[in-house]
Amino acid sequence: MKDVVPNFETLDRRHFNNPHPAVFAAGVEAARKGLRVCDCPYVHPAMVASWLNGFAQEQQLTLELQ
């Protein structure tokens, strides 16, 4: 007898309802525009963390060694 693992993928598209990539991108855009960290428009701690991650990642120095 085979061990069959059932597929528990939801059919209601909940996995597409993740706001963090959009908030991360908003942080990246804010860093590109030259906004300050205190200009973060979010209040929820998880959204602030995602925004700050995008903001900080965009401000990292890049070494284009070519």
PDBQT receptor file of N, H, CA, C and O in Angstrom, charges set to zero:
ATOM      1  N   MET A   1       0.841  -1.187   0.000  1.00  0.00    +0.000 N 
ATOM      2  CA  MET A   1       0.000   0.000   0.000  1.00  0.00    +0.000 C 
ATOM      3  C   MET A   1       0.882   1.245   0.000  1.00  0.00    +0.000 C 
ATOM      4  O   MET A   1       1.821   1.344   0.790  1.00  0.00    +0.000 OA
ATOM      5  N   LYS A   2       0.588   2.177  -0.867  1.00  0.00    +0.000 N 
ATOM      6  H   LYS A   2      -0.174   2.097  -1.509  1.00  0.00    +0.000 HD
ATOM      7  CA  LYS A   2       1.380   3.390  -0.973  1.00  0.00    +0.000 C 
ATOM      8  C   LYS A   2       0.988   4.390   0.113  1.00  0.00    +0.000 C 
ATOM      9  O   LYS A   2      -0.167   4.474   0.531  1.00  0.00    +0.000 OA
ATOM     10  N   ASP A   3       1.994   5.140   0.549  1.00  0.00    +0.000 N 
ATOM     11  H   ASP A   3       2.932   5.072   0.209  1.00  0.00    +0.000 HD
ATOM     12  CA  ASP A   3       1.713   6.249   1.458  1.00  0.00    +0.000 C 
ATOM     13  C   ASP A   3       1.388   7.463   0.601  1.00  0.00    +0.000 C 
ATOM     14  O   ASP A   3       2.273   8.038  -0.033  1.00  0.00    +0.000 OA
ATOM     15  N   VAL A   4       0.152   7.840   0.582  1.00  0.00    +0.000 N 
ATOM     16  H   VAL A   4      -0.567   7.373   1.097  1.00  0.00    +0.000 HD
ATOM     17  CA  VAL A   4      -0.295   8.960  -0.242  1.00  0.00    +0.000 C 
ATOM     18  C   VAL A   4      -0.570  10.143   0.675  1.00  0.00    +0.000 C 
ATOM     19  O   VAL A   4      -1.365  10.060   1.611  1.00  0.00    +0.000 OA
ATOM     20  N   VAL A   5       0.103  11.232   0.383  1.00  0.00    +0.000 N 
ATOM     21  H   VAL A   5       0.749  11.299  -0.378  1.00  0.00    +0.000 HD
ATOM     22  CA  VAL A   5      -0.120  12.458   1.145  1.00  0.00    +0.000 C 
ATOM     23  C   VAL A   5      -1.145  13.281   0.390  1.00  0.00    +0.000 C 
ATOM     24  O   VAL A   5      -0.927  13.627  -0.771  1.00  0.00    +0.000 OA
ATOM     25  N   PRO A   6      -2.262  13.599   1.032  1.00  0.00    +0.000 N 
ATOM     26  CA  PRO A   6      -3.270  14.384   0.332  1.00  0.00    +0.000 C 
ATOM     27  C   PRO A   6      -2.786  15.812   0.092  1.00  0.00    +0.000 C 
ATOM     28  O   PRO A   6      -2.029  16.363   0.892  1.00  0.00    +0.000 OA
ATOM     29  N   ASN A   7      -3.217  16.386  -0.986  1.00  0.00    +0.000 N 
ATOM     30  H   ASN A   7      -3.831  15.939  -1.635  1.00  0.00    +0.000 HD
ATOM     31  CA  ASN A   7      -2.864  17.761  -1.336  1.00  0.00    +0.000 C 
ATOM     32  C   ASN A   7      -3.864  18.696  -0.665  1.00  0.00    +0.000 C 
ATOM     33  O   ASN A   7      -5.048  18.695  -1.003  1.00  0.00    +0.000 OA
ATOM     34  N   PHE A   8      -3.386  19.487   0.282  1.00  0.00    +0.000 N 
ATOM     35  H   PHE A   8      -2.425  19.488   0.557  1.00  0.00    +0.000 HD
ATOM     36  CA  PHE A   8      -4.259  20.378   1.024  1.00  0.00    +0.000 C 
ATOM     37  C   PHE A   8      -4.217  21.804   0.486  1.00  0.00    +0.000 C 
ATOM     38  O   PHE A   8      -4.378  22.757   1.249  1.00  0.00    +0.000 OA
ATOM     39  N   GLU A   9      -4.008  21.955  -0.788  1.00  0.00    +0.000 N 
ATOM     40  H   GLU A   9      -3.877  21.181  -1.407  1.00  0.00    +0.000 HD
ATOM     41  CA  GLU A   9      -3.984  23.277  -1.390  1.00  0.00    +0.000 C 
ATOM     42  C   GLU A   9      -5.405  23.841  -1.408  1.00  0.00    +0.000 C 
ATOM     43  O   GLU A   9      -6.345  23.174  -1.840  1.00  0.00    +0.000 OA
ATOM     44  N   THR A  10      -5.543  25.059  -0.939  1.00  0.00    +0.000 N 
ATOM     45  H   THR A  10      -4.779  25.601  -0.587  1.00  0.00    +0.000 HD
ATOM     46  CA  THR A  10      -6.871  25.658  -0.894  1.00  0.00    +0.000 C 
ATOM     47  C   THR A  10      -7.295  26.101  -2.279  1.00  0.00    +0.000 C 
ATOM     48  O   THR A  10      -6.463  26.491  -3.100  1.00  0.00    +0.000 OA
ATOM     49  N   LEU A  11      -8.563  26.042  -2.530  1.00  0.00    +0.000 N 
ATOM     50  H   LEU A  11      -9.238  25.726  -1.864  1.00  0.00    +0.000 HD
ATOM     51  CA  LEU A  11      -9.090  26.435  -3.822  1.00  0.00    +0.000 C 
ATOM     52  C   LEU A  11      -9.601  27.872  -3.835  1.00  0.00    +0.000 C 
ATOM     53  O   LEU A  11     -10.044  28.365  -4.873  1.00  0.00    +0.000 OA
ATOM     54  N   ASP A  12      -9.540  28.543  -2.689  1.00  0.00    +0.000 N 
ATOM     55  H   ASP A  12      -9.180  28.143  -1.846  1.00  0.00    +0.000 HD
ATOM     56  CA  ASP A  12     -10.099  29.890  -2.613  1.00  0.00    +0.000 C 
ATOM     57  C   ASP A  12      -9.052  30.986  -2.824  1.00  0.00    +0.000 C 
ATOM     58  O   ASP A  12      -9.320  32.150  -2.524  1.00  0.00    +0.000 OA
ATOM     59  N   ARG A  13      -7.895  30.648  -3.320  1.00  0.00    +0.000 N 
ATOM     60  H   ARG A  13      -7.677  29.702  -3.563  1.00  0.00    +0.000 HD
ATOM     61  CA  ARG A  13      -6.847  31.588  -3.704  1.00  0.00    +0.000 C 
ATOM     62  C   ARG A  13      -6.306  32.414  -2.538  1.00  0.00    +0.000 C 
ATOM     63  O   ARG A  13      -5.845  33.537  -2.742  1.00  0.00    +0.000 OA
ATOM     64  N   ARG A  14      -6.356  31.870  -1.314  1.00  0.00    +0.000 N 
ATOM     65  H   ARG A  14      -6.730  30.957  -1.149  1.00  0.00    +0.000 HD
ATOM     66  CA  ARG A  14      -5.821  32.594  -0.165  1.00  0.00    +0.000 C 
ATOM     67  C   ARG A  14      -4.332  32.835  -0.284  1.00  0.00    +0.000 C 
ATOM     68  O   ARG A  14      -3.822  33.816   0.258  1.00  0.00    +0.000 OA
ATOM     69  N   HIS A  15      -3.626  31.964  -0.979  1.00  0.00    +0.000 N 
ATOM     70  H   HIS A  15      -4.041  31.167  -1.419  1.00  0.00    +0.000 HD
ATOM     71  CA  HIS A  15      -2.183  32.130  -1.080  1.00  0.00    +0.000 C 
ATOM     72  C   HIS A  15      -1.808  33.340  -1.944  1.00  0.00    +0.000 C 
ATOM     73  O   HIS A  15      -0.646  33.748  -1.940  1.00  0.00    +0.000 OA
ATOM     74  N   PHE A  16      -2.748  33.916  -2.676  1.00  0.00    +0.000 N 
ATOM     75  H   PHE A  16      -3.691  33.584  -2.679  1.00  0.00    +0.000 HD
ATOM     76  CA  PHE A  16      -2.492  35.138  -3.435  1.00  0.00    +0.000 C 
ATOM     77  C   PHE A  16      -2.769  36.394  -2.612  1.00  0.00    +0.000 C 
ATOM     78  O   PHE A  16      -2.517  37.505  -3.076  1.00  0.00    +0.000 OA
ATOM     79  N   ASN A  17      -3.279  36.228  -1.413  1.00  0.00    +0.000 N 
ATOM     80  H   ASN A  17      -3.484  35.325  -1.036  1.00  0.00    +0.000 HD
ATOM     81  CA  ASN A  17      -3.654  37.364  -0.582  1.00  0.00    +0.000 C 
ATOM     82  C   ASN A  17      -2.541  37.687   0.412  1.00  0.00    +0.000 C 
ATOM     83  O   ASN A  17      -2.770  37.667   1.622  1.00  0.00    +0.000 OA
ATOM     84  N   ASN A  18      -1.362  37.978  -0.073  1.00  0.00    +0.000 N 
ATOM     85  H   ASN A  18      -1.175  37.994  -1.055  1.00  0.00    +0.000 HD
ATOM     86  CA  ASN A  18      -0.225  38.302   0.775  1.00  0.00    +0.000 C 
ATOM     87  C   ASN A  18       0.190  39.744   0.497  1.00  0.00    +0.000 C 
ATOM     88  O   ASN A  18       0.744  40.022  -0.567  1.00  0.00    +0.000 OA
ATOM     89  N   PRO A  19      -0.064  40.664   1.420  1.00  0.00    +0.000 N 
ATOM     90  CA  PRO A  19       0.261  42.073   1.164  1.00  0.00    +0.000 C 
ATOM     91  C   PRO A  19       1.739  42.400   1.347  1.00  0.00    +0.000 C 
ATOM     92  O   PRO A  19       2.169  43.486   0.957  1.00  0.00    +0.000 OA
ATOM     93  N   HIS A  20       2.528  41.503   1.924  1.00  0.00    +0.000 N 
ATOM     94  H   HIS A  20       2.179  40.621   2.240  1.00  0.00    +0.000 HD
ATOM     95  CA  HIS A  20       3.910  41.837   2.238  1.00  0.00    +0.000 C 
ATOM     96  C   HIS A  20       4.774  42.180   1.025  1.00  0.00    +0.000 C 
ATOM     97  O   HIS A  20       5.572  43.113   1.116  1.00  0.00    +0.000 OA
ATOM     98  N   PRO A  21       4.661  41.482  -0.096  1.00  0.00    +0.000 N 
ATOM     99  CA  PRO A  21       5.473  41.909  -1.250  1.00  0.00    +0.000 C 
ATOM    100  C   PRO A  21       5.148  43.324  -1.734  1.00  0.00    +0.000 C 
ATOM    101  O   PRO A  21       6.044  44.050  -2.163  1.00  0.00    +0.000 OA
ATOM    102  N   ALA A  22       3.894  43.714  -1.669  1.00  0.00    +0.000 N 
ATOM    103  H   ALA A  22       3.165  43.124  -1.321  1.00  0.00    +0.000 HD
ATOM    104  CA  ALA A  22       3.518  45.070  -2.080  1.00  0.00    +0.000 C 
ATOM    105  C   ALA A  22       4.052  46.104  -1.087  1.00  0.00    +0.000 C 
ATOM    106  O   ALA A  22       4.495  47.180  -1.488  1.00  0.00    +0.000 OA
ATOM    107  N   VAL A  23       4.012  45.784   0.191  1.00  0.00    +0.000 N 
ATOM    108  H   VAL A  23       3.652  44.910   0.518  1.00  0.00    +0.000 HD
ATOM    109  CA  VAL A  23       4.525  46.707   1.210  1.00  0.00    +0.000 C 
ATOM    110  C   VAL A  23       6.045  46.796   1.100  1.00  0.00    +0.000 C 
ATOM    111  O   VAL A  23       6.615  47.875   1.263  1.00  0.00    +0.000 OA
ATOM    112  N   PHE A  24       6.702  45.675   0.826  1.00  0.00    +0.000 N 
ATOM    113  H   PHE A  24       6.239  44.798   0.693  1.00  0.00    +0.000 HD
ATOM    114  CA  PHE A  24       8.142  45.655   0.613  1.00  0.00    +0.000 C 
ATOM    115  C   PHE A  24       8.505  46.560  -0.561  1.00  0.00    +0.000 C 
ATOM    116  O   PHE A  24       9.451  47.343  -0.477  1.00  0.00    +0.000 OA
ATOM    117  N   ALA A  25       7.752  46.452  -1.653  1.00  0.00    +0.000 N 
ATOM    118  H   ALA A  25       6.983  45.816  -1.721  1.00  0.00    +0.000 HD
ATOM    119  CA  ALA A  25       7.997  47.287  -2.832  1.00  0.00    +0.000 C 
ATOM    120  C   ALA A  25       7.757  48.757  -2.531  1.00  0.00    +0.000 C 
ATOM    121  O   ALA A  25       8.447  49.620  -3.075  1.00  0.00    +0.000 OA
ATOM    122  N   ALA A  26       6.794  49.051  -1.677  1.00  0.00    +0.000 N 
ATOM    123  H   ALA A  26       6.234  48.351  -1.235  1.00  0.00    +0.000 HD
ATOM    124  CA  ALA A  26       6.548  50.443  -1.281  1.00  0.00    +0.000 C 
ATOM    125  C   ALA A  26       7.742  50.995  -0.503  1.00  0.00    +0.000 C 
ATOM    126  O   ALA A  26       8.092  52.165  -0.657  1.00  0.00    +0.000 OA
ATOM    127  N   GLY A  27       8.361  50.171   0.320  1.00  0.00    +0.000 N 
ATOM    128  H   GLY A  27       8.077  49.220   0.445  1.00  0.00    +0.000 HD
ATOM    129  CA  GLY A  27       9.564  50.590   1.036  1.00  0.00    +0.000 C 
ATOM    130  C   GLY A  27      10.722  50.847   0.098  1.00  0.00    +0.000 C 
ATOM    131  O   GLY A  27      11.494  51.787   0.292  1.00  0.00    +0.000 OA
ATOM    132  N   VAL A  28      10.843  50.010  -0.922  1.00  0.00    +0.000 N 
ATOM    133  H   VAL A  28      10.216  49.247  -1.080  1.00  0.00    +0.000 HD
ATOM    134  CA  VAL A  28      11.893  50.201  -1.926  1.00  0.00    +0.000 C 
ATOM    135  C   VAL A  28      11.683  51.522  -2.659  1.00  0.00    +0.000 C 
ATOM    136  O   VAL A  28      12.630  52.284  -2.852  1.00  0.00    +0.000 OA
ATOM    137  N   GLU A  29      10.465  51.790  -3.060  1.00  0.00    +0.000 N 
ATOM    138  H   GLU A  29       9.696  51.171  -2.904  1.00  0.00    +0.000 HD
ATOM    139  CA  GLU A  29      10.161  53.048  -3.765  1.00  0.00    +0.000 C 
ATOM    140  C   GLU A  29      10.402  54.262  -2.875  1.00  0.00    +0.000 C 
ATOM    141  O   GLU A  29      10.875  55.296  -3.348  1.00  0.00    +0.000 OA
ATOM    142  N   ALA A  30      10.081  54.144  -1.597  1.00  0.00    +0.000 N 
ATOM    143  H   ALA A  30       9.696  53.305  -1.212  1.00  0.00    +0.000 HD
ATOM    144  CA  ALA A  30      10.315  55.258  -0.672  1.00  0.00    +0.000 C 
ATOM    145  C   ALA A  30      11.803  55.548  -0.549  1.00  0.00    +0.000 C 
ATOM    146  O   ALA A  30      12.205  56.710  -0.491  1.00  0.00    +0.000 OA
ATOM    147  N   ALA A  31      12.614  54.514  -0.509  1.00  0.00    +0.000 N 
ATOM    148  H   ALA A  31      12.287  53.571  -0.556  1.00  0.00    +0.000 HD
ATOM    149  CA  ALA A  31      14.066  54.719  -0.432  1.00  0.00    +0.000 C 
ATOM    150  C   ALA A  31      14.587  55.360  -1.708  1.00  0.00    +0.000 C 
ATOM    151  O   ALA A  31      15.471  56.215  -1.656  1.00  0.00    +0.000 OA
ATOM    152  N   ARG A  32      14.044  54.953  -2.859  1.00  0.00    +0.000 N 
ATOM    153  H   ARG A  32      13.326  54.258  -2.901  1.00  0.00    +0.000 HD
ATOM    154  CA  ARG A  32      14.481  55.538  -4.127  1.00  0.00    +0.000 C 
ATOM    155  C   ARG A  32      14.090  57.004  -4.240  1.00  0.00    +0.000 C 
ATOM    156  O   ARG A  32      14.801  57.794  -4.861  1.00  0.00    +0.000 OA
ATOM    157  N   LYS A  33      12.959  57.366  -3.638  1.00  0.00    +0.000 N 
ATOM    158  H   LYS A  33      12.382  56.724  -3.134  1.00  0.00    +0.000 HD
ATOM    159  CA  LYS A  33      12.505  58.754  -3.677  1.00  0.00    +0.000 C 
ATOM    160  C   LYS A  33      13.236  59.633  -2.674  1.00  0.00    +0.000 C 
ATOM    161  O   LYS A  33      13.131  60.859  -2.730  1.00  0.00    +0.000 OA
ATOM    162  N   GLY A  34      13.976  59.019  -1.759  1.00  0.00    +0.000 N 
ATOM    163  H   GLY A  34      14.062  58.024  -1.714  1.00  0.00    +0.000 HD
ATOM    164  CA  GLY A  34      14.715  59.785  -0.766  1.00  0.00    +0.000 C 
ATOM    165  C   GLY A  34      13.917  60.119   0.475  1.00  0.00    +0.000 C 
ATOM    166  O   GLY A  34      14.285  61.030   1.216  1.00  0.00    +0.000 OA
ATOM    167  N   LEU A  35      12.842  59.408   0.717  1.00  0.00    +0.000 N 
ATOM    168  H   LEU A  35      12.543  58.667   0.115  1.00  0.00    +0.000 HD
ATOM    169  CA  LEU A  35      12.061  59.642   1.926  1.00  0.00    +0.000 C 
ATOM    170  C   LEU A  35      12.821  59.142   3.147  1.00  0.00    +0.000 C 
ATOM    171  O   LEU A  35      13.789  58.390   3.033  1.00  0.00    +0.000 OA
ATOM    172  N   ARG A  36      12.366  59.574   4.309  1.00  0.00    +0.000 N 
ATOM    173  H   ARG A  36      11.580  60.185   4.402  1.00  0.00    +0.000 HD
ATOM    174  CA  ARG A  36      13.005  59.170   5.555  1.00  0.00    +0.000 C 
ATOM    175  C   ARG A  36      12.286  57.970   6.159  1.00  0.00    +0.000 C 
ATOM    176  O   ARG A  36      11.165  57.650   5.764  1.00  0.00    +0.000 OA
ATOM    177  N   VAL A  37      12.922  57.316   7.102  1.00  0.00    +0.000 N 
ATOM    178  H   VAL A  37      13.833  57.575   7.423  1.00  0.00    +0.000 HD
ATOM    179  CA  VAL A  37      12.331  56.148   7.768  1.00  0.00    +0.000 C 
ATOM    180  C   VAL A  37      11.062  56.544   8.518  1.00  0.00    +0.000 C 
ATOM    181  O   VAL A  37      10.116  55.760   8.586  1.00  0.00    +0.000 OA
ATOM    182  N   CYS A  38      11.033  57.728   9.071  1.00  0.00    +0.000 N 
ATOM    183  H   CYS A  38      11.802  58.365   9.016  1.00  0.00    +0.000 HD
ATOM    184  CA  CYS A  38       9.856  58.149   9.841  1.00  0.00    +0.000 C 
ATOM    185  C   CYS A  38       8.648  58.436   8.945  1.00  0.00    +0.000 C 
ATOM    186  O   CYS A  38       7.561  58.703   9.456  1.00  0.00    +0.000 OA
ATOM    187  N   ASP A  39       8.816  58.386   7.633  1.00  0.00    +0.000 N 
ATOM    188  H   ASP A  39       9.699  58.169   7.218  1.00  0.00    +0.000 HD
ATOM    189  CA  ASP A  39       7.705  58.594   6.701  1.00  0.00    +0.000 C 
ATOM    190  C   ASP A  39       6.941  57.311   6.393  1.00  0.00    +0.000 C 
ATOM    191  O   ASP A  39       6.104  57.294   5.490  1.00  0.00    +0.000 OA
ATOM    192  N   CYS A  40       7.214  56.248   7.126  1.00  0.00    +0.000 N 
ATOM    193  H   CYS A  40       7.893  56.262   7.860  1.00  0.00    +0.000 HD
ATOM    194  CA  CYS A  40       6.535  54.971   6.902  1.00  0.00    +0.000 C 
ATOM    195  C   CYS A  40       5.030  55.150   7.137  1.00  0.00    +0.000 C 
ATOM    196  O   CYS A  40       4.636  55.605   8.211  1.00  0.00    +0.000 OA
ATOM    197  N   PRO A  41       4.183  54.806   6.164  1.00  0.00    +0.000 N 
ATOM    198  CA  PRO A  41       2.747  55.045   6.294  1.00  0.00    +0.000 C 
ATOM    199  C   PRO A  41       1.998  53.956   7.058  1.00  0.00    +0.000 C 
ATOM    200  O   PRO A  41       0.784  54.065   7.231  1.00  0.00    +0.000 OA
ATOM    201  N   TYR A  42       2.676  52.919   7.515  1.00  0.00    +0.000 N 
ATOM    202  H   TYR A  42       3.662  52.830   7.374  1.00  0.00    +0.000 HD
ATOM    203  CA  TYR A  42       2.000  51.783   8.134  1.00  0.00    +0.000 C 
ATOM    204  C   TYR A  42       2.093  51.844   9.652  1.00  0.00    +0.000 C 
ATOM    205  O   TYR A  42       3.038  52.403  10.209  1.00  0.00    +0.000 OA
ATOM    206  N   VAL A  43       1.096  51.259  10.311  1.00  0.00    +0.000 N 
ATOM    207  H   VAL A  43       0.328  50.805   9.859  1.00  0.00    +0.000 HD
ATOM    208  CA  VAL A  43       1.046  51.230  11.771  1.00  0.00    +0.000 C 
ATOM    209  C   VAL A  43       1.208  49.808  12.294  1.00  0.00    +0.000 C 
ATOM    210  O   VAL A  43       1.803  49.596  13.350  1.00  0.00    +0.000 OA
ATOM    211  N   HIS A  44       0.684  48.841  11.563  1.00  0.00    +0.000 N 
ATOM    212  H   HIS A  44       0.200  49.013  10.705  1.00  0.00    +0.000 HD
ATOM    213  CA  HIS A  44       0.740  47.446  11.999  1.00  0.00    +0.000 C 
ATOM    214  C   HIS A  44       2.197  46.987  12.025  1.00  0.00    +0.000 C 
ATOM    215  O   HIS A  44       2.923  47.211  11.056  1.00  0.00    +0.000 OA
ATOM    216  N   PRO A  45       2.641  46.350  13.109  1.00  0.00    +0.000 N 
ATOM    217  CA  PRO A  45       4.055  45.968  13.228  1.00  0.00    +0.000 C 
ATOM    218  C   PRO A  45       4.572  45.086  12.090  1.00  0.00    +0.000 C 
ATOM    219  O   PRO A  45       5.716  45.249  11.665  1.00  0.00    +0.000 OA
ATOM    220  N   ALA A  46       3.764  44.168  11.594  1.00  0.00    +0.000 N 
ATOM    221  H   ALA A  46       2.834  44.036  11.939  1.00  0.00    +0.000 HD
ATOM    222  CA  ALA A  46       4.220  43.304  10.506  1.00  0.00    +0.000 C 
ATOM    223  C   ALA A  46       4.396  44.093   9.210  1.00  0.00    +0.000 C 
ATOM    224  O   ALA A  46       5.332  43.841   8.450  1.00  0.00    +0.000 OA
ATOM    225  N   MET A  47       3.500  45.044   8.957  1.00  0.00    +0.000 N 
ATOM    226  H   MET A  47       2.740  45.249   9.574  1.00  0.00    +0.000 HD
ATOM    227  CA  MET A  47       3.614  45.858   7.746  1.00  0.00    +0.000 C 
ATOM    228  C   MET A  47       4.791  46.822   7.854  1.00  0.00    +0.000 C 
ATOM    229  O   MET A  47       5.487  47.071   6.869  1.00  0.00    +0.000 OA
ATOM    230  N   VAL A  48       5.012  47.364   9.050  1.00  0.00    +0.000 N 
ATOM    231  H   VAL A  48       4.447  47.162   9.850  1.00  0.00    +0.000 HD
ATOM    232  CA  VAL A  48       6.167  48.247   9.259  1.00  0.00    +0.000 C 
ATOM    233  C   VAL A  48       7.456  47.473   9.016  1.00  0.00    +0.000 C 
ATOM    234  O   VAL A  48       8.389  47.991   8.402  1.00  0.00    +0.000 OA
ATOM    235  N   ALA A  49       7.510  46.229   9.497  1.00  0.00    +0.000 N 
ATOM    236  H   ALA A  49       6.752  45.808   9.996  1.00  0.00    +0.000 HD
ATOM    237  CA  ALA A  49       8.709  45.416   9.311  1.00  0.00    +0.000 C 
ATOM    238  C   ALA A  49       8.959  45.140   7.832  1.00  0.00    +0.000 C 
ATOM    239  O   ALA A  49      10.101  45.216   7.379  1.00  0.00    +0.000 OA
ATOM    240  N   SER A  50       7.918  44.823   7.075  1.00  0.00    +0.000 N 
ATOM    241  H   SER A  50       6.990  44.762   7.442  1.00  0.00    +0.000 HD
ATOM    242  CA  SER A  50       8.088  44.575   5.644  1.00  0.00    +0.000 C 
ATOM    243  C   SER A  50       8.526  45.840   4.925  1.00  0.00    +0.000 C 
ATOM    244  O   SER A  50       9.392  45.788   4.051  1.00  0.00    +0.000 OA
ATOM    245  N   TRP A  51       7.938  46.971   5.279  1.00  0.00    +0.000 N 
ATOM    246  H   TRP A  51       7.235  47.013   5.989  1.00  0.00    +0.000 HD
ATOM    247  CA  TRP A  51       8.299  48.247   4.657  1.00  0.00    +0.000 C 
ATOM    248  C   TRP A  51       9.753  48.590   4.960  1.00  0.00    +0.000 C 
ATOM    249  O   TRP A  51      10.497  49.012   4.074  1.00  0.00    +0.000 OA
ATOM    250  N   LEU A  52      10.155  48.406   6.220  1.00  0.00    +0.000 N 
ATOM    251  H   LEU A  52       9.551  48.063   6.939  1.00  0.00    +0.000 HD
ATOM    252  CA  LEU A  52      11.537  48.704   6.607  1.00  0.00    +0.000 C 
ATOM    253  C   LEU A  52      12.527  47.759   5.938  1.00  0.00    +0.000 C 
ATOM    254  O   LEU A  52      13.638  48.170   5.602  1.00  0.00    +0.000 OA
ATOM    255  N   ASN A  53      12.146  46.500   5.741  1.00  0.00    +0.000 N 
ATOM    256  H   ASN A  53      11.244  46.165   6.014  1.00  0.00    +0.000 HD
ATOM    257  CA  ASN A  53      13.027  45.564   5.041  1.00  0.00    +0.000 C 
ATOM    258  C   ASN A  53      13.265  46.029   3.609  1.00  0.00    +0.000 C 
ATOM    259  O   ASN A  53      14.401  46.006   3.134  1.00  0.00    +0.000 OA
ATOM    260  N   GLY A  54      12.223  46.445   2.923  1.00  0.00    +0.000 N 
ATOM    261  H   GLY A  54      11.300  46.463   3.308  1.00  0.00    +0.000 HD
ATOM    262  CA  GLY A  54      12.393  46.958   1.564  1.00  0.00    +0.000 C 
ATOM    263  C   GLY A  54      13.197  48.240   1.536  1.00  0.00    +0.000 C 
ATOM    264  O   GLY A  54      14.050  48.429   0.669  1.00  0.00    +0.000 OA
ATOM    265  N   PHE A  55      12.925  49.116   2.481  1.00  0.00    +0.000 N 
ATOM    266  H   PHE A  55      12.232  48.962   3.185  1.00  0.00    +0.000 HD
ATOM    267  CA  PHE A  55      13.626  50.397   2.576  1.00  0.00    +0.000 C 
ATOM    268  C   PHE A  55      15.116  50.169   2.816  1.00  0.00    +0.000 C 
ATOM    269  O   PHE A  55      15.958  50.764   2.143  1.00  0.00    +0.000 OA
ATOM    270  N   ALA A  56      15.435  49.308   3.776  1.00  0.00    +0.000 N 
ATOM    271  H   ALA A  56      14.751  48.825   4.323  1.00  0.00    +0.000 HD
ATOM    272  CA  ALA A  56      16.828  49.068   4.128  1.00  0.00    +0.000 C 
ATOM    273  C   ALA A  56      17.573  48.332   3.020  1.00  0.00    +0.000 C 
ATOM    274  O   ALA A  56      18.742  48.619   2.761  1.00  0.00    +0.000 OA
ATOM    275  N   GLN A  57      16.913  47.399   2.372  1.00  0.00    +0.000 N 
ATOM    276  H   GLN A  57      15.963  47.166   2.582  1.00  0.00    +0.000 HD
ATOM    277  CA  GLN A  57      17.574  46.650   1.309  1.00  0.00    +0.000 C 
ATOM    278  C   GLN A  57      17.921  47.560   0.134  1.00  0.00    +0.000 C 
ATOM    279  O   GLN A  57      18.967  47.389  -0.492  1.00  0.00    +0.000 OA
ATOM    280  N   GLU A  58      17.072  48.503  -0.162  1.00  0.00    +0.000 N 
ATOM    281  H   GLU A  58      16.223  48.642   0.347  1.00  0.00    +0.000 HD
ATOM    282  CA  GLU A  58      17.349  49.412  -1.272  1.00  0.00    +0.000 C 
ATOM    283  C   GLU A  58      18.479  50.370  -0.948  1.00  0.00    +0.000 C 
ATOM    284  O   GLU A  58      19.175  50.837  -1.850  1.00  0.00    +0.000 OA
ATOM    285  N   GLN A  59      18.669  50.670   0.333  1.00  0.00    +0.000 N 
ATOM    286  H   GLN A  59      18.103  50.291   1.066  1.00  0.00    +0.000 HD
ATOM    287  CA  GLN A  59      19.727  51.600   0.720  1.00  0.00    +0.000 C 
ATOM    288  C   GLN A  59      21.096  50.950   0.855  1.00  0.00    +0.000 C 
ATOM    289  O   GLN A  59      22.085  51.642   1.098  1.00  0.00    +0.000 OA
ATOM    290  N   GLN A  60      21.168  49.641   0.701  1.00  0.00    +0.000 N 
ATOM    291  H   GLN A  60      20.365  49.079   0.504  1.00  0.00    +0.000 HD
ATOM    292  CA  GLN A  60      22.458  48.954   0.800  1.00  0.00    +0.000 C 
ATOM    293  C   GLN A  60      23.355  49.375  -0.357  1.00  0.00    +0.000 C 
ATOM    294  O   GLN A  60      22.889  49.657  -1.461  1.00  0.00    +0.000 OA
ATOM    295  N   LEU A  61      24.626  49.408  -0.078  1.00  0.00    +0.000 N 
ATOM    296  H   LEU A  61      25.004  49.179   0.819  1.00  0.00    +0.000 HD
ATOM    297  CA  LEU A  61      25.591  49.750  -1.123  1.00  0.00    +0.000 C 
ATOM    298  C   LEU A  61      25.699  48.600  -2.105  1.00  0.00    +0.000 C 
ATOM    299  O   LEU A  61      25.705  47.433  -1.716  1.00  0.00    +0.000 OA
ATOM    300  N   THR A  62      25.784  48.937  -3.369  1.00  0.00    +0.000 N 
ATOM    301  H   THR A  62      25.779  49.886  -3.685  1.00  0.00    +0.000 HD
ATOM    302  CA  THR A  62      25.970  47.902  -4.371  1.00  0.00    +0.000 C 
ATOM    303  C   THR A  62      27.378  48.008  -4.934  1.00  0.00    +0.000 C 
ATOM    304  O   THR A  62      27.881  49.101  -5.191  1.00  0.00    +0.000 OA
ATOM    305  N   LEU A  63      27.994  46.868  -5.117  1.00  0.00    +0.000 N 
ATOM    306  H   LEU A  63      27.585  45.979  -4.909  1.00  0.00    +0.000 HD
ATOM    307  CA  LEU A  63      29.310  46.820  -5.722  1.00  0.00    +0.000 C 
ATOM    308  C   LEU A  63      29.169  46.221  -7.109  1.00  0.00    +0.000 C 
ATOM    309  O   LEU A  63      29.061  45.005  -7.266  1.00  0.00    +0.000 OA
ATOM    310  N   GLU A  64      29.171  47.064  -8.084  1.00  0.00    +0.000 N 
ATOM    311  H   GLU A  64      29.259  48.051  -7.956  1.00  0.00    +0.000 HD
ATOM    312  CA  GLU A  64      29.034  46.605  -9.455  1.00  0.00    +0.000 C 
ATOM    313  C   GLU A  64      30.429  46.382 -10.014  1.00  0.00    +0.000 C 
ATOM    314  O   GLU A  64      31.030  47.285 -10.596  1.00  0.00    +0.000 OA
ATOM    315  N   LEU A  65      30.932  45.177  -9.833  1.00  0.00    +0.000 N 
ATOM    316  H   LEU A  65      30.443  44.444  -9.360  1.00  0.00    +0.000 HD
ATOM    317  CA  LEU A  65      32.292  44.850 -10.259  1.00  0.00    +0.000 C 
ATOM    318  C   LEU A  65      32.255  44.246 -11.657  1.00  0.00    +0.000 C 
ATOM    319  O   LEU A  65      32.094  43.038 -11.826  1.00  0.00    +0.000 OA
ATOM    320  N   GLN A  66      32.406  45.100 -12.640  1.00  0.00    +0.000 N 
ATOM    321  H   GLN A  66      32.537  46.082 -12.502  1.00  0.00    +0.000 HD
ATOM    322  CA  GLN A  66      32.387  44.632 -14.016  1.00  0.00    +0.000 C 
ATOM    323  C   GLN A  66      33.465  45.276 -14.808  1.00  0.00    +0.000 C 
ATOM    324  O   GLN A  66      33.604  45.001 -16.000  1.00  0.00    +0.000 OA
TER     325      GLN A  66
